[in-house]
Amino acid sequence: MSHGITRKWITTNLLLLVLLLAGAEILFVSSQTQSYYNAVRQAIHNRYSSIAGQLQVTGNSETEATDTSQARALFLRSMVEQFDAKDRFELMLLRSGGQVLASSSGRIAGISVPEDYRLALESDNGRGESVYYSTAGEKVMAVTYLVPYAAGDIQAIRLVTSLTLVDAQLTRLFQVSVGVCAAILLFSVISGLFFVRGIVVPLGEVEASTRRIARGELDARIEQEYEGEIGRLCESINHMAEELGRSEQMKNEFISSVSHELRTPLTSIKGWMETLSRLPPDDPHYQKGMEIITSETQRLYDMVEELLDFSRMQNGVKLQCERLDLVAEVSDAALMIEARIAGQGLHLSYEEPELPLPVWADRNRLRQVFVNVLDNAVKYSPPDGTIFIDLLQDGESAFVEIRDQGRGITPEDLENVKQKFFKGKNSVRGSGIGLAVVDEIVRALDGEVNIASTVGVGTTVTIRLPMLGAAGPVPQSRPPG
């Protein structure tokens, strides 16, 4: 993982940074070179402008010379001889054809027709420029101006200056800019690697911890020493491990509980079968034994059906919904459980509302919900206790409240009673998945189950369902959540 993230960072961020710095360096050096060379051109042009201005004055002044052209030629020759900027420029006078007539450096021979002279002849403004290396290996810039006035045999003025100092300054700027780019790149690499390491190291710990959790080490935890998104990820994984550990514990307790619940009726059935095998059919204990076997068999059947229902719900609650009267369904459920309530020495308090409460639901699943909740109320009610059923509505939702006077649920167990496999401290026999099944069905019907309880006082289970016309029909099935 670490190599993958580092490689990706190098191939994206770092490569992009290198390209950006290289582009910035090229633009900087190019702009500085252009700027310095433009400054040299401007200096040459200023010098020429000064010469041209003096040449114009010379041509317009009153002199004894009969030929104004010759006067200008003499002026230019004298300027070359007395040129005061020999340390920076070389001033040349060119005749037609580009041959050098005079130079402020004294060099005349061996100079071929310059390229800038030919460019000046071809240009519209009479100016030509060239940058080249002299015979001595020195880089120079030369600009030739065609003389705008007749000046004897002089056709052009040429100014030449060395670019050695300019190039040296550009080299220093290039070195400084490269150093700055290198420093930026180094800082970026160090800070980037530090940032990548800040991601890779915790992700490595996360990966190692998740592998341990996947192997079944549900006590594995990540040290909470990170902040931001990484810290929240570690916290989420630790929470996931805690939940998995709790689910694993609940599952083990569930298996143990179900095994015990199944073994009890099986033991009773086996014992009575052995007893009955030794009794004649007319023995008084024979009929009693058959009744016990029938009762325990039904108990086993109900338990297995409950387990099968829960197993099927893991793949989604399948519903066959239709328009139902909630009042009628609750009344039917109360009628079904009434005989058992009376047989347990309990009382039922239920007053059927006069007006119907239309809902969109599955009849069989809804009855399963009410029977499961009422069965719990019967199991946890004390002798001579009362089970209360109330129906309420607020215009949008219908509420079924089932309340007992039993032992109640402790606060620490109350938040977990709807979880699968959970059995609280005050629980009695059962698989521990009855309320989980109830919650799955009601949520599939777009409702919710709320449980309130006080230890020693009793428990109230409130089932809310949307009334038909308020929330509309619900989906035919919904995945478990």
PLY file of the C-alpha trace (Angstrom):
ply
format ascii 1.0
element vertex 481
property float x
property float y
property float z
element edge 480
property int vertex1
property int vertex2
end_header
0.00 0.00 0.00
2.78 2.42 0.97
4.62 1.85 -2.30
1.40 2.39 -4.25
0.59 5.74 -2.63
4.20 6.96 -2.82
4.49 5.90 -6.46
1.23 7.63 -7.28
2.38 10.79 -5.53
5.67 10.75 -7.46
4.02 10.12 -10.81
1.37 12.78 -10.32
2.17 15.57 -7.87
5.96 15.48 -8.05
6.09 15.04 -11.82
3.60 17.86 -12.25
5.66 20.07 -9.94
8.85 19.32 -11.91
7.09 20.20 -15.17
5.68 23.41 -13.67
9.09 24.45 -12.31
10.78 23.63 -15.63
8.15 25.66 -17.49
8.51 28.56 -15.05
12.30 28.43 -15.39
12.11 28.51 -19.18
9.68 31.42 -19.13
11.78 33.31 -16.59
15.06 32.86 -18.46
13.40 33.67 -21.78
11.78 36.83 -20.44
14.96 37.99 -18.72
17.03 37.34 -21.86
14.52 39.27 -23.93
14.49 42.08 -21.37
18.30 42.40 -21.21
18.70 42.19 -24.97
15.96 44.81 -25.41
17.88 47.05 -23.03
20.99 46.63 -25.20
18.97 47.39 -28.35
17.54 50.49 -26.71
21.02 51.69 -25.70
22.23 51.20 -29.28
19.19 53.01 -30.66
19.65 55.91 -28.24
23.26 56.26 -29.37
22.19 56.21 -33.03
19.43 58.73 -32.37
22.00 61.08 -30.89
24.24 60.70 -33.96
21.30 61.11 -36.34
20.18 64.28 -34.55
23.60 65.83 -34.81
23.81 64.75 -38.45
20.54 66.52 -39.23
21.78 69.71 -37.58
25.00 69.50 -39.55
23.11 69.14 -42.81
20.91 72.19 -42.11
23.59 74.55 -40.79
25.25 77.34 -42.85
28.77 76.25 -43.77
31.34 77.28 -46.33
31.24 73.79 -47.83
29.63 73.71 -51.26
28.46 70.14 -50.89
26.17 69.40 -47.93
26.63 65.69 -48.51
30.35 65.97 -48.12
29.88 68.00 -44.96
27.85 65.20 -43.43
30.46 62.65 -44.46
33.21 64.69 -42.84
31.08 65.03 -39.70
30.54 61.30 -39.47
34.23 60.54 -39.99
35.20 62.99 -37.30
32.62 61.46 -34.95
34.14 58.02 -35.52
37.58 59.35 -34.72
36.36 61.19 -31.60
33.79 58.55 -30.49
33.50 58.82 -26.69
31.80 55.47 -26.02
34.49 53.16 -27.35
34.44 51.14 -24.15
30.83 50.09 -24.81
30.24 50.42 -28.56
32.12 50.18 -31.80
30.98 52.74 -34.38
31.43 51.87 -38.07
30.72 53.71 -41.28
29.74 51.55 -44.25
29.79 52.41 -47.94
27.48 50.97 -50.55
28.02 47.22 -50.69
28.66 46.95 -46.93
32.42 47.62 -46.95
33.74 49.32 -43.83
35.05 52.85 -44.44
35.94 53.69 -40.86
35.68 52.19 -37.37
36.11 53.63 -33.90
38.28 50.59 -33.06
40.59 51.20 -36.01
39.81 47.77 -37.53
38.80 47.91 -41.15
40.38 45.01 -42.96
38.98 41.50 -42.74
35.39 42.52 -42.04
33.02 40.91 -44.50
29.64 42.30 -45.47
27.65 41.99 -42.26
24.27 40.24 -42.11
22.66 43.20 -40.36
23.60 45.42 -43.32
21.73 43.17 -45.74
18.73 43.11 -43.35
18.78 46.91 -43.21
18.63 47.11 -47.02
15.64 44.75 -47.05
13.71 46.33 -44.19
11.17 49.13 -44.51
12.67 51.22 -41.71
16.26 50.92 -42.91
17.37 49.02 -39.84
18.94 45.59 -39.51
20.11 43.62 -36.51
22.19 40.49 -35.95
23.64 38.66 -32.97
26.69 36.55 -33.69
30.10 35.48 -32.44
33.08 37.50 -33.60
36.26 35.94 -34.91
37.64 36.23 -31.37
34.76 34.10 -30.08
32.96 37.00 -28.43
29.17 37.24 -28.66
28.10 40.62 -29.97
25.03 42.48 -31.14
25.30 44.63 -34.25
22.70 47.08 -35.58
23.01 48.81 -38.94
21.07 51.97 -39.78
20.89 53.31 -43.32
21.85 56.99 -43.20
18.65 58.97 -43.91
20.59 61.84 -45.50
23.16 61.98 -48.26
26.62 61.77 -46.70
29.15 61.31 -49.47
30.02 57.69 -50.00
28.72 56.72 -46.53
25.52 54.65 -46.83
25.07 53.21 -43.34
26.05 53.59 -39.72
26.77 50.40 -37.79
26.95 50.10 -34.01
28.38 46.94 -32.40
28.43 46.07 -28.69
29.60 43.06 -26.72
27.05 40.81 -25.01
29.61 39.20 -22.72
28.58 41.13 -19.60
24.91 40.72 -20.44
25.29 36.95 -20.86
27.30 36.76 -17.65
24.49 38.54 -15.79
21.92 36.22 -17.41
24.01 33.22 -16.38
24.00 34.42 -12.78
20.24 34.94 -12.92
19.84 31.47 -14.41
21.95 29.94 -11.65
19.98 31.77 -8.96
16.63 30.77 -10.48
17.76 27.14 -10.81
18.81 27.24 -7.16
15.41 28.64 -6.17
13.64 25.94 -8.20
15.83 23.27 -6.65
15.04 24.60 -3.17
11.30 24.63 -3.97
11.55 21.10 -5.33
13.51 19.89 -2.31
11.07 21.50 0.09
8.16 20.01 -1.83
9.74 16.54 -1.80
10.43 16.70 1.95
7.01 18.11 2.83
5.31 15.74 0.37
7.07 12.68 1.75
6.20 13.83 5.26
2.57 14.22 4.19
2.55 10.86 2.39
4.14 9.22 5.41
1.42 10.78 7.56
-1.09 8.86 5.43
0.86 5.68 4.68
1.87 4.87 8.28
-1.64 5.04 9.77
-3.09 3.27 6.74
-0.55 0.52 7.28
-1.70 0.19 10.87
-5.31 0.22 9.69
-4.54 -2.51 7.17
-2.77 -4.63 9.78
-5.62 -4.20 12.27
-8.32 -5.01 9.71
-6.40 -8.15 8.73
-6.31 -9.20 12.38
-10.03 -8.51 12.69
-10.68 -10.51 9.52
-8.76 -13.44 11.07
-11.12 -13.34 14.04
-9.01 -11.27 16.47
-11.89 -9.02 17.42
-9.94 -7.47 20.30
-7.56 -5.78 17.82
-7.60 -1.98 18.12
-5.85 0.97 16.48
-4.15 3.45 18.79
-6.04 6.76 18.81
-3.10 9.04 18.04
-4.22 10.53 14.72
-6.38 13.53 13.93
-8.72 14.51 11.11
-10.03 12.00 8.61
-7.44 9.34 9.54
-8.40 9.64 13.19
-12.09 9.30 12.35
-11.31 6.27 10.16
-9.41 4.64 13.03
-12.26 5.44 15.39
-14.76 3.91 12.97
-12.71 0.74 12.61
-12.34 0.43 16.39
-16.08 0.92 16.73
-16.65 -1.71 14.03
-14.38 -4.14 15.89
-16.29 -3.49 19.12
-19.61 -4.09 17.38
-18.29 -7.25 15.72
-17.00 -8.46 19.07
-20.32 -7.78 20.68
-22.17 -9.46 17.80
-19.86 -12.46 18.08
-20.51 -12.67 21.80
-24.24 -12.31 21.26
-24.13 -14.98 18.56
-22.30 -17.39 20.87
-24.77 -16.66 23.65
-27.60 -17.14 21.18
-26.27 -20.53 20.08
-25.87 -21.56 23.68
-29.35 -20.28 24.55
-31.03 -21.90 21.55
-29.22 -25.15 22.23
-30.52 -25.05 25.78
-34.02 -24.07 24.65
-34.10 -26.92 22.13
-32.63 -29.45 24.53
-35.22 -28.78 27.24
-38.32 -29.84 25.24
-36.36 -32.61 23.54
-35.34 -33.96 26.94
-38.96 -33.78 28.11
-40.19 -35.51 24.95
-37.54 -38.20 25.21
-38.30 -38.83 28.89
-42.03 -39.13 28.35
-41.57 -41.34 25.30
-39.55 -43.72 27.43
-42.21 -43.54 30.15
-45.06 -44.08 27.73
-43.37 -47.10 26.24
-43.77 -48.82 29.62
-47.37 -47.70 30.27
-50.58 -49.21 28.91
-52.82 -46.80 26.93
-55.46 -46.83 29.67
-53.05 -45.65 32.35
-53.97 -42.12 33.67
-50.38 -40.93 33.15
-50.45 -41.99 29.51
-52.82 -39.19 28.47
-50.88 -36.64 30.51
-47.67 -37.71 28.83
-49.19 -37.37 25.38
-50.37 -33.85 26.22
-46.88 -32.88 27.38
-45.30 -34.37 24.25
-47.77 -32.47 22.06
-47.12 -29.20 23.94
-43.33 -29.55 23.77
-43.48 -30.50 20.10
-45.50 -27.36 19.36
-42.96 -25.36 21.34
-40.15 -26.78 19.25
-42.09 -26.08 16.07
-42.70 -22.44 17.05
-39.06 -21.96 17.93
-37.84 -23.43 14.64
-40.35 -21.30 12.70
-39.07 -18.21 14.49
-35.50 -19.09 13.55
-36.49 -19.75 9.95
-38.35 -16.44 9.78
-35.32 -14.58 11.03
-33.06 -16.40 8.57
-35.34 -15.53 5.66
-35.42 -11.89 6.71
-31.68 -11.57 6.33
-32.29 -11.61 2.57
-35.10 -9.07 2.75
-38.56 -9.06 4.25
-41.02 -10.32 1.65
-44.40 -8.63 1.95
-47.80 -9.15 0.38
-49.33 -5.81 1.23
-52.97 -4.82 0.98
-55.34 -2.32 2.52
-56.05 -3.42 6.11
-57.98 -2.15 9.12
-55.44 -1.98 11.93
-58.24 -2.15 14.51
-59.44 -5.48 13.12
-55.94 -6.93 13.01
-55.18 -5.95 16.61
-58.54 -7.33 17.72
-57.82 -10.66 16.00
-54.41 -10.85 17.64
-55.93 -10.09 21.05
-58.52 -12.82 20.49
-55.81 -15.32 19.59
-53.79 -14.59 22.73
-56.74 -14.11 25.08
-57.08 -17.80 26.00
-53.39 -18.02 26.83
-53.56 -14.86 28.93
-56.45 -16.28 30.90
-54.69 -19.62 31.27
-51.68 -17.87 32.81
-53.88 -16.15 35.38
-53.46 -12.73 33.70
-55.93 -10.09 32.59
-56.31 -8.31 29.23
-57.37 -4.68 29.01
-58.37 -3.80 25.47
-61.13 -1.51 24.25
-61.71 -1.75 20.53
-61.99 1.68 18.84
-65.15 2.34 16.88
-63.49 3.94 13.85
-61.19 1.93 11.56
-57.50 2.77 11.09
-56.58 1.99 7.46
-52.98 0.90 6.83
-51.05 -0.66 3.94
-49.52 -3.85 5.31
-49.06 -7.61 5.08
-51.78 -9.31 7.13
-49.72 -12.35 8.20
-46.61 -10.35 9.02
-48.60 -7.81 10.99
-50.25 -10.55 13.00
-46.81 -12.06 13.63
-45.67 -8.73 15.06
-48.61 -8.44 17.48
-48.43 -12.08 18.58
-44.66 -11.84 19.26
-45.03 -8.66 21.33
-48.04 -10.04 23.23
-46.18 -13.32 23.81
-43.34 -11.36 25.44
-45.85 -9.46 27.58
-47.34 -12.75 28.78
-43.93 -14.27 29.54
-42.77 -11.31 31.62
-46.03 -10.48 33.43
-46.38 -11.42 37.12
-49.29 -13.56 38.33
-52.58 -11.67 38.28
-50.95 -8.96 36.17
-52.69 -7.01 33.41
-51.69 -6.57 29.78
-52.95 -3.33 28.21
-53.53 -2.75 24.47
-54.28 0.78 23.22
-54.81 2.12 19.69
-54.05 5.77 18.94
-53.59 7.95 15.86
-52.43 11.47 15.04
-53.83 11.82 11.52
-50.66 10.60 9.78
-49.66 7.54 11.80
-51.42 4.86 13.82
-49.92 3.66 17.11
-50.39 0.31 18.84
-49.26 0.37 22.48
-48.84 -2.96 24.31
-47.98 -2.55 27.99
-47.33 -5.10 30.70
-46.68 -4.93 34.44
-43.70 -7.23 34.37
-40.16 -7.10 35.67
-39.04 -4.47 33.11
-35.78 -4.05 31.23
-32.59 -2.53 32.65
-31.39 0.71 31.01
-28.18 -0.94 29.73
-30.22 -3.70 28.04
-32.97 -1.45 26.68
-30.88 -0.06 23.82
-29.96 -3.55 22.63
-33.21 -5.49 22.94
-34.01 -5.09 19.22
-30.64 -6.48 18.16
-30.46 -10.03 16.87
-29.25 -12.69 19.33
-29.51 -10.30 22.30
-30.87 -11.59 25.59
-31.01 -9.24 28.56
-30.31 -9.92 32.20
-34.00 -10.27 33.04
-34.84 -12.43 30.01
-36.60 -15.77 30.33
-36.74 -18.66 27.92
-36.67 -17.92 24.21
-34.30 -17.51 21.27
-33.64 -13.81 21.75
-34.60 -12.87 18.20
-38.34 -12.20 18.63
-38.02 -8.41 18.90
-35.40 -8.39 16.11
-37.98 -10.05 13.84
-40.64 -7.55 14.96
-38.34 -4.61 14.24
-37.42 -5.94 10.77
-41.08 -6.37 9.78
-42.24 -2.99 11.09
-39.36 -1.14 9.42
-40.18 -2.94 6.16
-43.70 -1.50 6.54
-42.16 1.99 6.85
-42.92 2.11 10.56
-40.89 1.93 13.73
-40.84 0.14 17.09
-40.15 2.07 20.29
-39.65 0.38 23.66
-39.89 2.11 27.03
-39.37 0.23 30.29
-38.90 0.73 34.00
-37.45 -2.07 36.13
-40.09 -3.43 38.47
-42.90 -1.44 36.81
-43.28 -2.85 33.31
-42.55 -2.39 29.62
-44.41 -0.52 26.89
-43.89 -1.44 23.23
-45.19 1.18 20.78
-45.60 0.17 17.14
-46.05 3.07 14.71
-47.40 2.51 11.18
-48.23 5.14 8.54
-51.94 5.45 7.91
-53.09 4.84 4.39
-53.57 8.14 2.59
-50.93 9.90 4.74
-47.73 8.18 3.62
-49.07 6.10 0.70
-48.37 2.44 -0.03
-45.03 1.07 1.14
-42.67 -1.11 -0.92
-43.46 -4.79 -1.27
-40.12 -5.74 0.24
-37.21 -4.05 1.89
-33.66 -5.29 2.53
-32.60 -5.77 6.13
-30.84 -2.81 7.69
0 1
1 2
2 3
3 4
4 5
5 6
6 7
7 8
8 9
9 10
10 11
11 12
12 13
13 14
14 15
15 16
16 17
17 18
18 19
19 20
20 21
21 22
22 23
23 24
24 25
25 26
26 27
27 28
28 29
29 30
30 31
31 32
32 33
33 34
34 35
35 36
36 37
37 38
38 39
39 40
40 41
41 42
42 43
43 44
44 45
45 46
46 47
47 48
48 49
49 50
50 51
51 52
52 53
53 54
54 55
55 56
56 57
57 58
58 59
59 60
60 61
61 62
62 63
63 64
64 65
65 66
66 67
67 68
68 69
69 70
70 71
71 72
72 73
73 74
74 75
75 76
76 77
77 78
78 79
79 80
80 81
81 82
82 83
83 84
84 85
85 86
86 87
87 88
88 89
89 90
90 91
91 92
92 93
93 94
94 95
95 96
96 97
97 98
98 99
99 100
100 101
101 102
102 103
103 104
104 105
105 106
106 107
107 108
108 109
109 110
110 111
111 112
112 113
113 114
114 115
115 116
116 117
117 118
118 119
119 120
120 121
121 122
122 123
123 124
124 125
125 126
126 127
127 128
128 129
129 130
130 131
131 132
132 133
133 134
134 135
135 136
136 137
137 138
138 139
139 140
140 141
141 142
142 143
143 144
144 145
145 146
146 147
147 148
148 149
149 150
150 151
151 152
152 153
153 154
154 155
155 156
156 157
157 158
158 159
159 160
160 161
161 162
162 163
163 164
164 165
165 166
166 167
167 168
168 169
169 170
170 171
171 172
172 173
173 174
174 175
175 176
176 177
177 178
178 179
179 180
180 181
181 182
182 183
183 184
184 185
185 186
186 187
187 188
188 189
189 190
190 191
191 192
192 193
193 194
194 195
195 196
196 197
197 198
198 199
199 200
200 201
201 202
202 203
203 204
204 205
205 206
206 207
207 208
208 209
209 210
210 211
211 212
212 213
213 214
214 215
215 216
216 217
217 218
218 219
219 220
220 221
221 222
222 223
223 224
224 225
225 226
226 227
227 228
228 229
229 230
230 231
231 232
232 233
233 234
234 235
235 236
236 237
237 238
238 239
239 240
240 241
241 242
242 243
243 244
244 245
245 246
246 247
247 248
248 249
249 250
250 251
251 252
252 253
253 254
254 255
255 256
256 257
257 258
258 259
259 260
260 261
261 262
262 263
263 264
264 265
265 266
266 267
267 268
268 269
269 270
270 271
271 272
272 273
273 274
274 275
275 276
276 277
277 278
278 279
279 280
280 281
281 282
282 283
283 284
284 285
285 286
286 287
287 288
288 289
289 290
290 291
291 292
292 293
293 294
294 295
295 296
296 297
297 298
298 299
299 300
300 301
301 302
302 303
303 304
304 305
305 306
306 307
307 308
308 309
309 310
310 311
311 312
312 313
313 314
314 315
315 316
316 317
317 318
318 319
319 320
320 321
321 322
322 323
323 324
324 325
325 326
326 327
327 328
328 329
329 330
330 331
331 332
332 333
333 334
334 335
335 336
336 337
337 338
338 339
339 340
340 341
341 342
342 343
343 344
344 345
345 346
346 347
347 348
348 349
349 350
350 351
351 352
352 353
353 354
354 355
355 356
356 357
357 358
358 359
359 360
360 361
361 362
362 363
363 364
364 365
365 366
366 367
367 368
368 369
369 370
370 371
371 372
372 373
373 374
374 375
375 376
376 377
377 378
378 379
379 380
380 381
381 382
382 383
383 384
384 385
385 386
386 387
387 388
388 389
389 390
390 391
391 392
392 393
393 394
394 395
395 396
396 397
397 398
398 399
399 400
400 401
401 402
402 403
403 404
404 405
405 406
406 407
407 408
408 409
409 410
410 411
411 412
412 413
413 414
414 415
415 416
416 417
417 418
418 419
419 420
420 421
421 422
422 423
423 424
424 425
425 426
426 427
427 428
428 429
429 430
430 431
431 432
432 433
433 434
434 435
435 436
436 437
437 438
438 439
439 440
440 441
441 442
442 443
443 444
444 445
445 446
446 447
447 448
448 449
449 450
450 451
451 452
452 453
453 454
454 455
455 456
456 457
457 458
458 459
459 460
460 461
461 462
462 463
463 464
464 465
465 466
466 467
467 468
468 469
469 470
470 471
471 472
472 473
473 474
474 475
475 476
476 477
477 478
478 479
479 480
